[in-house]
Amino acid sequence: MNVTKRFAVLATAVALLAAPAAAVAQASVAAGPTTGSTTRPVVGPGWHHVQDFAPDDLGGCHARGQWYLDNGANRYECRPAGVWQLWVLTDS
């Protein structure tokens, strides 16, 4: 009986220690990938930051934005933020 109690306490301790790690992993999966400076596929409705361009490459931002328009996006914006950020609006 003493072994059973020790095993139960150990199992409870392991479950409590594993619970926060599982919650963090689940939250990071639910949050999705972080926005970065590389091209990422646009998923879901709304505005998405998809790519950064050099401060002197506004033409490249517009060219890539036009590509997104030709491939199903509703709108795009090149926003100044030290670099040109390409933002794309989608409905799906």
Sine and cosine of phi, psi and omega as CSV:
sin_phi,cos_phi,sin_psi,cos_psi,sin_omega,cos_omega
0.00,0.00,-0.59,0.81,0.01,-1.00
-0.90,0.44,-0.62,0.79,0.03,-1.00
-0.91,0.40,-0.63,0.78,0.01,-1.00
-0.89,0.45,-0.67,0.74,0.02,-1.00
-0.90,0.44,-0.68,0.74,0.01,-1.00
-0.90,0.44,-0.66,0.75,0.02,-1.00
-0.90,0.44,-0.66,0.75,0.01,-1.00
-0.90,0.44,-0.67,0.74,0.03,-1.00
-0.91,0.41,-0.68,0.73,0.02,-1.00
-0.89,0.45,-0.69,0.73,0.00,-1.00
-0.90,0.44,-0.64,0.77,0.03,-1.00
-0.91,0.42,-0.68,0.73,0.01,-1.00
-0.89,0.46,-0.68,0.73,0.01,-1.00
-0.90,0.44,-0.67,0.75,0.02,-1.00
-0.90,0.44,-0.65,0.76,0.02,-1.00
-0.93,0.38,-0.60,0.80,0.03,-1.00
-0.95,0.32,-0.56,0.83,-0.04,-1.00
-0.98,0.18,-0.43,0.91,-0.08,-1.00
-0.87,0.50,-0.73,0.68,0.01,-1.00
-0.89,0.45,-0.62,0.78,0.01,-1.00
-0.91,0.42,-0.64,0.77,0.02,-1.00
-0.92,0.39,-0.63,0.78,0.01,-1.00
-0.91,0.41,-0.65,0.76,0.02,-1.00
-0.91,0.41,-0.69,0.72,0.01,-1.00
-0.89,0.45,-0.67,0.74,0.00,-1.00
-0.92,0.40,-0.63,0.77,0.01,-1.00
-0.92,0.40,-0.63,0.78,-0.01,-1.00
-0.94,0.35,-0.54,0.84,0.07,-1.00
-0.93,0.36,-0.66,0.75,-0.01,-1.00
-0.92,0.39,-0.56,0.83,-0.02,-1.00
-0.96,0.30,-0.43,0.90,0.02,-1.00
0.99,0.13,-0.09,-1.00,-0.04,-1.00
-0.95,0.30,0.48,-0.88,0.03,-1.00
-0.98,0.20,0.41,-0.91,0.00,-1.00
-0.98,0.20,0.78,-0.62,-0.01,-1.00
-0.77,-0.64,-0.22,-0.98,-0.06,-1.00
-0.99,-0.12,0.15,0.99,0.02,-1.00
-0.97,-0.23,0.31,-0.95,0.01,-1.00
-0.94,0.34,0.74,-0.67,0.02,-1.00
-0.76,-0.65,0.50,-0.86,0.07,-1.00
-0.91,0.41,0.59,-0.80,0.01,-1.00
-1.00,0.06,0.84,-0.55,-0.04,-1.00
-0.78,-0.62,0.76,-0.65,0.08,-1.00
1.00,0.09,0.27,-0.96,-0.03,-1.00
-0.97,0.23,0.39,-0.92,0.07,-1.00
0.93,-0.36,-0.09,-1.00,0.01,-1.00
-0.99,0.11,0.66,-0.76,0.00,-1.00
-0.72,-0.69,0.76,-0.65,0.12,-0.99
-0.99,0.14,0.90,-0.44,-0.12,-0.99
-0.94,-0.35,-0.41,0.91,-0.05,-1.00
-0.26,-0.97,0.48,-0.88,0.12,-0.99
-0.95,-0.32,0.57,-0.83,0.06,-1.00
-0.81,-0.59,0.43,-0.90,0.01,-1.00
-0.86,0.52,0.43,-0.90,-0.02,-1.00
-0.84,0.55,-0.44,0.90,0.00,-1.00
-0.98,-0.18,0.24,0.97,-0.07,-1.00
-0.89,-0.46,0.76,0.65,0.05,-1.00
-0.90,0.43,-0.57,0.82,0.03,-1.00
-0.89,0.46,-0.64,0.77,0.04,-1.00
-0.90,0.43,-0.61,0.80,0.04,-1.00
-0.89,0.45,-0.72,0.70,0.01,-1.00
-0.92,0.39,-0.60,0.80,0.03,-1.00
-0.90,0.44,-0.69,0.73,0.02,-1.00
-0.94,0.35,-0.60,0.80,0.07,-1.00
-0.88,0.47,-0.64,0.77,0.05,-1.00
-0.90,0.44,-0.60,0.80,0.06,-1.00
-0.87,0.50,-0.68,0.73,0.03,-1.00
-0.90,0.43,-0.63,0.77,0.06,-1.00
-0.87,0.49,-0.68,0.73,0.00,-1.00
-0.92,0.38,-0.31,0.95,-0.06,-1.00
-0.91,-0.42,0.46,0.89,0.20,-0.98
0.93,-0.37,-0.12,0.99,0.04,-1.00
-0.97,0.25,0.45,-0.89,0.02,-1.00
-0.99,0.10,-0.65,0.76,-0.03,-1.00
-0.49,-0.87,0.26,-0.97,0.18,-0.98
-0.60,-0.80,0.39,-0.92,0.08,-1.00
-0.67,-0.74,0.63,-0.77,0.16,-0.99
-0.97,-0.23,0.95,-0.30,-0.09,-1.00
-0.97,-0.23,0.74,-0.68,0.03,-1.00
-0.98,0.22,0.76,-0.65,0.05,-1.00
-0.43,-0.90,0.75,0.66,-0.13,-0.99
1.00,0.08,-0.61,0.79,0.18,-0.98
-0.80,-0.60,0.18,-0.98,0.10,-0.99
-1.00,0.04,0.85,-0.52,0.02,-1.00
-0.98,-0.18,0.79,-0.62,0.06,-1.00
-1.00,-0.03,0.86,-0.51,0.04,-1.00
-0.90,-0.43,0.70,-0.71,-0.05,-1.00
-0.84,-0.54,0.68,-0.73,0.03,-1.00
-0.97,-0.25,0.79,-0.61,0.03,-1.00
-0.77,-0.64,0.39,-0.92,0.08,-1.00
-0.98,-0.21,-0.29,0.96,-0.06,-1.00
-0.83,-0.56,0.00,0.00,0.00,0.00
